[in-house]
Amino acid sequence: PLQEGLLFHALFDEQGTDVYIEQMSLTLEGQLDAVALRASWQALLDRHASLRAGFRQLPGVDE
C-alpha cells in the first residue's frame, strides 16, 4: 500500500515537483575516506527499502 501511494503521487501530477524527493548538501572538512563513505551509504540503502524505491511506467502498460 505504501508503494501504491508513492506511485499515485508520482503519476497524479506529472508536471509538478515530486513530493517524495529530498536533497541535502553537506560540506565535509578534512580527509575523505571514500571507501568508508561508500560502505556506510550502502549499509543505509541495504537497511531501508524505501530509499531504494523507484517507479518506471512502461510504454503500453496501464497498471
C-alpha positions as CSV (number, residue, x, y, z in Angstrom):
1,P,0.0,0.0,0.0
2,L,2.8,2.5,0.7
3,Q,4.4,1.9,-2.7
4,E,1.0,2.3,-4.3
5,G,0.6,5.7,-2.6
6,L,4.1,6.7,-3.8
7,L,3.2,5.7,-7.3
8,F,-0.1,7.5,-7.2
9,H,1.5,10.8,-6.2
10,A,4.3,10.4,-8.8
11,L,1.7,9.9,-11.6
12,F,-1.0,12.3,-10.3
13,D,0.7,15.5,-11.3
14,E,3.5,14.5,-13.8
15,Q,4.4,18.2,-14.4
16,G,4.7,19.0,-10.7
17,T,7.6,18.5,-8.3
18,D,7.8,15.0,-6.9
19,V,6.8,15.4,-3.2
20,Y,9.0,12.4,-2.2
21,I,12.3,13.8,-3.4
22,E,14.5,15.2,-0.8
23,Q,18.0,16.5,-1.3
24,M,20.6,17.5,1.2
25,S,24.0,19.1,0.7
26,L,26.9,18.7,3.2
27,T,30.3,20.3,3.4
28,L,32.9,18.0,4.6
29,E,36.2,19.1,6.2
30,G,39.4,17.2,6.3
31,Q,40.3,14.0,4.5
32,L,37.5,12.0,2.9
33,D,37.6,8.2,3.3
34,A,35.8,7.3,0.2
35,V,35.7,3.6,0.9
36,A,34.1,4.2,4.4
37,L,31.6,6.7,2.9
38,R,30.6,4.3,0.2
39,A,30.2,1.4,2.7
40,S,28.2,3.4,5.1
41,W,25.9,4.7,2.3
42,Q,25.4,1.1,1.0
43,A,24.6,-0.1,4.6
44,L,21.9,2.6,4.8
45,L,20.4,1.6,1.5
46,D,20.5,-2.1,2.4
47,R,18.7,-1.4,5.7
48,H,15.9,0.9,4.4
49,A,14.0,-0.4,1.4
50,S,12.1,2.9,1.0
51,L,15.4,4.5,0.0
52,R,15.6,2.1,-2.9
53,A,12.1,2.6,-4.2
54,G,11.6,3.8,-7.7
55,F,9.0,3.5,-10.4
56,R,9.1,3.4,-14.2
57,Q,6.0,3.5,-16.3
58,L,6.5,1.1,-19.3
59,P,5.0,2.1,-22.6
60,G,1.7,0.4,-23.3
61,V,1.3,-0.7,-19.6
62,D,-1.6,1.0,-17.8
63,E,-1.2,-0.8,-14.4
